[in-house]
Amino acid sequence: MLFCPSEVLPGTPTPRETKPDLNAATDIFSDKVTLDANGNYSLEGNVQVRQGDRKLTAEQAQFDKATGAVTAKGSVVYQDPIVRLSGRSGNYSATQGADVSSAEFELLQRSARGSASSIE
């Protein structure tokens, strides 16, 4: 886990500098994968979805191949260079960002933590 002091260090990326690379490959790992007729994936067990420096883990997930969107359930954890979110369910899209319900968060570049019923 990356953890920095409460002040942003010189040279540390700011949120504007850490936008996802929309052309980055999406890597998907899971204990069980089912492919439907539309090319979408149902994932079960130890799910990991990675795109560049973003990572989402969960017990179950649906991956929409056309949009690259992920809908996840069960011990969901999302992490990027700025924040780490964990909760019961969530979504991720390179174009729409991430959201997690029943969430706890940690700002990785500052000494800040908290919780909320939903975080986007």
Residue frames as qw, qx, qy, qz and C-alpha x, y, z in Angstrom:
[[0.000, 0.888, 0.461, 0.000, 0.00, 0.00, 0.00],
 [0.367, 0.383, -0.021, 0.847, 1.22, 3.44, -0.85],
 [0.329, -0.844, -0.406, 0.123, 0.80, 5.97, 1.94],
 [0.401, 0.447, -0.065, 0.797, 2.08, 9.55, 1.87],
 [0.190, -0.290, -0.484, 0.804, 2.16, 12.26, 4.55],
 [0.183, 0.730, 0.567, -0.334, -0.68, 14.76, 4.79],
 [0.178, 0.777, -0.181, -0.576, 0.97, 17.20, 2.37],
 [0.858, 0.496, 0.119, 0.056, 1.31, 16.35, -1.30],
 [0.631, -0.444, 0.336, 0.541, 5.00, 15.83, -1.97],
 [0.240, 0.707, -0.344, -0.569, 6.69, 17.73, -4.81],
 [0.197, 0.328, -0.836, -0.395, 6.43, 15.69, -7.98],
 [0.290, 0.216, 0.899, -0.247, 3.45, 13.69, -6.68],
 [0.033, -0.319, -0.673, -0.666, 0.71, 13.43, -9.33],
 [0.328, 0.143, 0.349, -0.866, -2.37, 15.53, -8.74],
 [0.584, 0.366, 0.677, -0.257, -5.85, 14.25, -9.68],
 [0.517, 0.757, -0.069, -0.394, -5.63, 16.09, -13.02],
 [0.178, 0.644, -0.716, -0.201, -2.43, 14.22, -13.87],
 [0.244, -0.157, 0.952, -0.101, -3.78, 10.73, -13.17],
 [0.723, 0.288, 0.017, -0.628, -6.61, 10.32, -15.65],
 [0.784, -0.024, 0.618, 0.043, -7.04, 6.74, -16.83],
 [0.030, 0.373, -0.681, -0.629, -5.49, 5.79, -20.13],
 [0.749, 0.288, 0.223, -0.554, -8.58, 4.91, -22.19],
 [0.699, 0.497, -0.472, -0.204, -6.37, 2.91, -24.55],
 [0.151, -0.456, 0.843, -0.243, -4.82, 0.78, -21.79],
 [0.529, -0.050, -0.814, -0.236, -5.63, -2.91, -21.96],
 [0.657, -0.414, 0.254, -0.577, -8.06, -4.28, -19.41],
 [0.344, 0.217, -0.908, 0.101, -6.77, -7.44, -17.72],
 [0.744, -0.323, 0.036, -0.585, -9.35, -9.69, -16.05],
 [0.268, 0.219, -0.915, 0.206, -8.62, -12.52, -13.61],
 [0.693, -0.243, 0.188, -0.652, -11.13, -14.78, -11.86],
 [0.410, -0.181, 0.886, -0.118, -11.61, -18.32, -10.59],
 [0.416, 0.413, 0.805, 0.094, -14.60, -18.82, -12.90],
 [0.140, 0.376, -0.223, -0.888, -15.47, -16.93, -16.09],
 [0.460, 0.475, 0.750, 0.010, -18.64, -17.29, -18.15],
 [0.030, -0.191, 0.377, 0.906, -18.99, -15.61, -21.55],
 [0.495, 0.516, 0.562, -0.416, -22.46, -14.69, -22.82],
 [0.604, 0.526, 0.521, 0.294, -23.68, -14.36, -26.44],
 [0.173, 0.977, 0.078, 0.096, -22.91, -10.61, -26.46],
 [0.637, 0.436, -0.336, 0.539, -19.28, -11.12, -25.44],
 [0.329, -0.723, 0.271, -0.544, -19.82, -9.97, -21.84],
 [0.490, 0.165, -0.799, 0.307, -18.20, -11.77, -18.92],
 [0.702, -0.630, -0.040, -0.331, -19.66, -13.04, -15.62],
 [0.411, 0.459, -0.662, 0.427, -16.84, -13.46, -13.12],
 [0.775, -0.568, -0.089, -0.261, -16.90, -15.41, -9.86],
 [0.878, -0.396, -0.003, 0.269, -14.27, -15.87, -7.16],
 [0.568, -0.455, 0.204, 0.655, -11.14, -13.77, -6.61],
 [0.471, 0.777, 0.332, 0.253, -12.11, -11.29, -9.32],
 [0.363, -0.561, 0.130, 0.732, -9.45, -8.78, -10.37],
 [0.500, 0.764, 0.322, 0.249, -9.94, -6.19, -13.09],
 [0.447, -0.550, 0.126, 0.694, -6.93, -4.00, -13.94],
 [0.495, 0.770, 0.250, 0.315, -6.60, -1.14, -16.36],
 [0.297, 0.706, -0.263, 0.586, -3.33, 0.72, -16.20],
 [0.183, 0.222, -0.660, 0.694, -2.85, 1.91, -12.61],
 [0.611, -0.209, 0.152, -0.748, -6.48, 1.20, -11.62],
 [0.268, 0.050, -0.962, 0.033, -7.52, -2.04, -9.96],
 [0.666, -0.245, 0.092, -0.698, -10.86, -3.42, -8.83],
 [0.205, 0.090, -0.970, 0.098, -11.24, -6.64, -6.83],
 [0.648, -0.136, 0.145, -0.735, -14.44, -8.40, -5.76],
 [0.519, -0.047, 0.838, -0.161, -16.08, -11.75, -5.14],
 [0.502, 0.497, 0.689, 0.161, -18.32, -11.42, -8.24],
 [0.044, 0.555, -0.141, -0.819, -18.48, -9.06, -11.22],
 [0.637, 0.614, 0.462, 0.064, -20.02, -8.45, -14.62],
 [0.276, -0.445, 0.357, 0.774, -17.81, -7.01, -17.38],
 [0.569, 0.735, 0.302, -0.212, -19.46, -5.27, -20.34],
 [0.671, -0.028, 0.402, 0.622, -17.02, -5.73, -23.22],
 [0.320, 0.723, 0.392, 0.471, -18.61, -3.00, -25.38],
 [0.144, -0.937, -0.029, -0.316, -18.28, -0.24, -22.75],
 [0.492, 0.340, -0.586, 0.547, -15.52, -1.64, -20.53],
 [0.448, -0.534, 0.223, -0.681, -17.78, -1.11, -17.51],
 [0.410, 0.004, -0.879, 0.243, -17.61, -3.40, -14.49],
 [0.613, -0.517, 0.002, -0.597, -20.38, -4.03, -11.95],
 [0.431, 0.226, -0.809, 0.329, -19.03, -5.77, -8.83],
 [0.706, -0.553, -0.085, -0.434, -20.44, -7.37, -5.66],
 [0.921, -0.353, -0.126, 0.108, -18.95, -8.74, -2.45],
 [0.646, -0.559, 0.147, 0.498, -15.91, -7.25, -0.71],
 [0.553, 0.740, 0.168, 0.344, -15.30, -4.72, -3.48],
 [0.460, -0.651, 0.108, 0.594, -12.03, -2.79, -3.43],
 [0.546, 0.768, 0.152, 0.297, -11.15, -0.11, -5.98],
 [0.508, -0.657, 0.113, 0.544, -7.76, 1.59, -6.02],
 [0.565, 0.731, 0.073, 0.375, -6.08, 4.19, -8.20],
 [0.533, 0.251, -0.300, 0.751, -3.16, 6.57, -7.51],
 [0.166, -0.484, 0.105, -0.853, -5.41, 8.95, -5.55],
 [0.617, -0.287, 0.305, -0.666, -7.86, 6.84, -3.53],
 [0.204, 0.012, -0.979, 0.003, -8.64, 3.40, -2.19],
 [0.618, -0.156, 0.054, -0.769, -12.37, 2.57, -1.81],
 [0.159, -0.001, -0.987, 0.036, -13.82, -0.57, -0.24],
 [0.532, 0.016, 0.265, -0.804, -17.42, -1.66, 0.24],
 [0.644, 0.134, 0.712, -0.245, -20.18, -4.17, -0.51],
 [0.633, 0.527, 0.523, 0.221, -20.77, -3.36, -4.20],
 [0.101, -0.708, 0.168, 0.678, -19.53, -0.99, -6.85],
 [0.701, 0.659, 0.258, 0.090, -18.98, -0.01, -10.45],
 [0.370, -0.571, 0.352, 0.642, -15.99, 1.03, -12.52],
 [0.645, 0.668, 0.310, 0.206, -15.65, 2.55, -15.98],
 [0.558, -0.075, 0.107, 0.820, -12.60, 4.32, -17.40],
 [0.067, 0.447, 0.323, 0.832, -14.90, 7.02, -18.81],
 [0.465, -0.687, -0.318, -0.460, -17.34, 7.30, -15.87],
 [0.094, -0.571, 0.594, -0.559, -15.02, 6.61, -12.89],
 [0.409, -0.100, -0.890, 0.173, -15.82, 4.45, -9.89],
 [0.499, -0.466, 0.137, -0.718, -18.48, 4.27, -7.20],
 [0.386, -0.010, -0.890, 0.243, -18.78, 2.03, -4.16],
 [0.562, -0.580, -0.200, -0.554, -21.71, 1.55, -1.76],
 [0.804, -0.593, -0.032, 0.005, -21.38, 1.07, 2.01],
 [0.704, 0.527, -0.201, 0.431, -17.92, 2.46, 1.48],
 [0.557, -0.725, 0.085, 0.396, -14.79, 3.29, 3.37],
 [0.600, 0.746, -0.045, 0.284, -12.14, 5.41, 1.70],
 [0.626, -0.554, 0.122, 0.534, -8.50, 6.33, 2.12],
 [0.398, 0.910, -0.115, -0.006, -6.87, 9.23, 0.29],
 [0.923, -0.014, -0.019, 0.384, -3.44, 7.88, -0.58],
 [0.468, 0.489, -0.084, 0.731, -1.69, 11.23, -1.01],
 [0.230, -0.571, 0.233, -0.753, -3.04, 12.71, 2.21],
 [0.107, -0.015, -0.891, 0.441, -3.62, 11.48, 5.70],
 [0.524, 0.027, 0.111, -0.844, -7.39, 11.16, 5.30],
 [0.117, -0.133, -0.979, -0.100, -9.88, 8.33, 5.79],
 [0.442, 0.066, 0.285, -0.848, -13.62, 8.10, 6.14],
 [0.174, 0.246, 0.949, 0.096, -16.81, 6.30, 5.27],
 [0.404, 0.211, -0.051, -0.889, -20.09, 6.98, 3.51],
 [0.730, 0.254, 0.555, -0.308, -23.17, 5.12, 2.34],
 [0.756, 0.528, 0.305, 0.236, -21.97, 5.74, -1.25],
 [0.270, -0.698, 0.293, 0.595, -18.84, 7.28, -2.78],
 [0.730, 0.647, 0.194, 0.103, -18.25, 8.28, -6.41]]
